[in-house]
Amino acid sequence: MWLVQFYRSTIGKKIIMAVTGLIGIGFVIGHMAGNLQAFVGRDKLNAYGALLHGPLGELLWLVRLVLIVAVALHVLMAYQLTMRARAARPIGYKQRMAQVSTWASRTMRWGGVLLLLFIILHILHFTTGQVDPAGWRDQLDAAGRRDVYGNLVASFRIWWVAAFYVVAMIFLGLHLYHGAWSSVRTLGYAKPSPRPLHRRIALLVAVVVWLGFTLVPLGVLAGLIR
């Protein structure tokens, strides 16, 4: 019964949200590193894609399963905690002035909704192929592999696809900035500080991930990836 009690408690939900958030951070860092291989060239990125769908295919599905569960729990905990907060104070403040909060923390909820929408579209676009704005889903490279590189370049040459991706990455950076700090704070690794907005590691993680993902569509638009 302790597990049920843990799940039902507010701190339990916050811990679940923190752990699943850290799992997500680990995944996006690895995903970013894979995407940056586009700057090396078509053969490198397509070989990486073939590796994931070949020898590492079963391991990849295990990772995907863990990630899907983590995302589902993360979204569920966010919703339940929001409902609890609203139930605790059904009447809002007449005037509310932020003191130590950041714009990142104030956009966590609706920014998270945008990121959930982006994740779904991103999977349908680059993984399953149901969304195919560039018409590149069935193209193969010279080695007979799925042309991941060509799909990436053709897609980001469409201005609205690149724009949606860049905007989503801005909100990913904001989400990571607050999420990385609050997760370790919830788990007890970040102690109270007289400078609560001084979050150097969280800022570093957010900037690196944001920049790493954003460089790819900008590299296509600038002609560095073609």
Secondary structure, DSSP 8 states (H G I E B T S, - for coil): -HHHHHHHSHHHHHHHHHHHHHHHHHHHHHHHHHHGGGGT-HHHHHHHHHHHHTTTHHHHHHHHHHHHHHHHHHHHHHHHHHHHHHHH--S--SS---SS--HHHHTHHHHHHHHHHHHHHHIIIIIS-S--TTS-TT-B-TTSSB-HHHHHHHHHTSHHHHHHHHHHHHHHHHHHHHHHHHHHHHTT-S---S-TT--HHHHHHHHHHHHHHHHHHHHHHTTS--
